[in-house]
């Protein structure tokens, strides 16, 4: 194949092969488009959901306190920083994600998070009953 001004080797894709190495006749080499034909990004409208009064947990025996003021912080901690993996954590993640998508209530998410925190060994700093957003 000769290279010329109208031929760019990078512009052709390879023909896919099946597991036996035989070229797939249905998939033909096509020129590569540098610009997509339509916009690939979706426009997402985000709304802020009232989480209620912040939840404070004692996260260490020395008394270090972590305060969770948004549902996004709770989601991040459950996914990335949670010390144990158990059914309470999985349930809390499900409830928090449902609340974030407006498919569940924030009250259920808060209750599930507090239950998961208790099983993980954290203790709530405030023993008063937290007001739960509807």
N, C-alpha and C positions, 0 to 999 in steps of 0.2 A: 504494500500500500504506500503510495507516495504522499509526502507531505507537501501541501501547497497552501496558498492563502485561503482557499475555500475549504480545506480539509483540516480539521483539528482532531487529533487522535483522542484527546481527552473528551471530546464531545460525543463519543459513542460508548454505549454501555455494553457490557459483555452479555452474551446469551446465557441464561441460567441453565444449569445441567441438573438432571435428576440424580438419584442416589447411585445409579450405575455409571454415571459419567456421560450419558447420552444427552446431546443438546435437546432442550425443550423446544419443540417446533411452534408451540403456541406463543411463546415469548420471543419477540424479535428485538434486535438491537435498534434502539431509537436514539435520536439525537438528544443530548442533555440540554434542558432548558435552564438557563441561569436565573430567570425570573419565573416565579410561580404564576400559573394562570389565574389564580384567585387568592385572596388573602387567607392565609392559614391560621391566623390568630383569631380567637373568638373574643368578642368584647364581653367581659363579665362585669355585671353590676354587683358590687359588694355592699352589703348593708351591715351596720354594726348592731349587734344584738346585746341588749342590756344583760350583763352577767350578774348584777346584784352587788351586794356588799362584798368587798374582797375577802378571800379566804387566806388565812395565815396558818402555816404549818411549821412546827418545829422539826427541822430536817436533820439535826444532829444532837447527840447527847450533850454537847457543849452549849446548846441553846441557840444555834443559828436558826433564823426564821426566814422563810420564803413566803412572800405574799403574792397571791395570784389574783390579779385584778381584771384580766380578760380571759375569755374562753380560748383565745389563740395561745396564750401562755400555758394554760392547762393542757391543751392538745399537744403542744411541743414537749412538755415535760412527760406526759404519758407515753409519747412515741420515742423520745430520744434519751431522756435522763432518768427514767423510772428504774429503781434498783432491782425489782423482782418482776418476773413474768408469770402472771397467774390469771385465773378466770376473772377476778375482780378488775384487773387492769384491762383485759379485753372488753369486758362489759362497759367499763368507763369510757374507753376509746369509742365504742359503738354509740353510746349515749351522747358523748360530746360531739362526735361527727354528725349525728342526727340533729342535734340542736343547732349546729353551725349551718346545716342545710335547711333549717326551718321545718324539719320532719319530726322533731321531738321537742319536748319542753326543756327549758333551761333548768328547771327544778329537778327533773330526772337526771340531767347531766351533773348538776352539783352534788346530788345525793350519791350517784355512782362514783364520782371523783372522791368524795369524802370516804366512802366505803373502801375504795382502792387504796387511799392514803393510809387508812387504819390497818389494812392487811399488809401494807409495805413497811409498817413500823413508824410512820409519821404520826404525830399527835397534833390535833388542832390547838392553836394557842388561845383561841377565844372559845370558852365553853358555853357562851350564850347561844341561843338558837338564832341562826342566821336568817334574815328575811330572804325569801326566795322570789325571784322575779317570775311573773306569770307568763 
